[in-house]
Amino acid sequence: MRFLDQDILPMGMGCWAIGGQFYAGAEPHGFPGIDDAESERAIRATLEAGLRVFDTAAVYGAGHSERVLGRALKGTRDAIVVSKLGTAVDEDTRQVLHDETEPGEVMPAIERSLRRLGRDHVDVMLLHLNALPIETARPIFEQMERARAQGKLRAYGWSTDFPESIRAMCDLEGFVGVEHAMNIFVDVPTIQKTVSDSGLVALLRSPLAMGVLTGKYDSTTVMPDTDVRSVNSVKRDYFQDAKPAAAHLRNLAAIRELLQTDGRTLGQGALCWLLAKSDRNIPVPGARTERQAAENAGAVAFGPLPAHVMAEIETLIDRPPEGPPRAR
C-alpha cells in the first residue's frame, strides 16, 4: 500500500508495551517485565521483516517508549514513526499528569517528542485525546499544520473512535490518518467507511485484543496488579478482574480453526481478518520480544483471510452490534 508517498507493507508495530510501567496515581497504565534490549531487538526484527510503521506516544512509559524506539531506529531512513500528543507526563516519576488541550501546548509537546526520538521530524503526529470536542481539537490541529509547514511533522491525524471527529478535520491538508480500535471482537464498519470515504489510512490499535487473540491466555490466567490489563476499563473489556473475558475466550474457541487457515497462527489469523476488511488498514500489534515481532510480521505473507473464511467466521462469532460511537 501507499502511505506518505512511500510503498509499505500493511502492518506496523505498536510500541505501548515497550514503554514499560507507568501510572496515573497508583493505577498501572503500562506493562511490567519489559527489557529494553529485547524491545530494541523486536524493533529490528520488525524492520528486517520489511515493516516500516512504528506506533508510539509521548504517554507510553511516560516518554520511555519514544526513547527506546529512537535508539533502535537510529540511522534508519525509511521508518515511519507515528507518535501522539495531548497528555502531560512526568518522566522521572512515570506519572500521567493531565490532558493538554491548549493550542500553545502543541509545539512544546512536539519538541519533547523530537528530543526523545532523536529525530528532526515526526512522520505522523496524532492527537491522543479520543473524545475531545471538535471545537477544542480544531485549534490543536491548526498548530500541527503550522508544525508541518516548519518541517517538524510530515503529517498528522487523530486517535479517535468518533466518525464525526474525523470528518471535521478532513479539510486540513496534513490530515492523513486515523487510529481507531478494531479487532475480530470489535467490528466498527461505520468508522471504517468514514476512513475510506475520506481517503485516509486507518491505523488499527488493539488488533489482538491486548493479547487475547494470540491464544496464550486462558481462564486460569491472572494478570499481575502492575499490568494495565489488571484494571477494569470502561473502554476495553478484553480483561475483566485481571482475567481474559469469558465471552472473548468463547468466541476465540468457536473460530480457532478458521483463524488458523493455511497454517496461520491464531494471532496471524486475527491480523489477516483485519487485512481482509479494508486495503486501507494498517494493524499495529504490540510486540515485546523478537519472536512476537517476527510472528506478527509473518501475517503479511499470508495476506487477507479468504472470503469464505470471513463469511464463516460471521456465522460463528457472537459479537455485539457496533452501536453508537464511543471511546474504545
Secondary structure by P-SEA (a helix, b strand, c coil): ccccccccccbbbbcccccccccccccccccccccaaaaaaaaaaaaaacccbbbbccccccaaaaaaaaaaacccccbbbbbbccccccccccccccccccccaaaaaaaaaaaaaccccccbbbccccccccccaaaaaaaaaaaaaaccccccccccccaaaaaaccccccccbbbbbbccccccaaaaaaaaaacbbbbccccccccccccccccccccccccccccccccccccccccccaaaaaaaaacccccccccccaaaaaaaaaaaacccbbbbcccccaaaaaaaaaccccccccaaaaaaaaaccccccccccccc
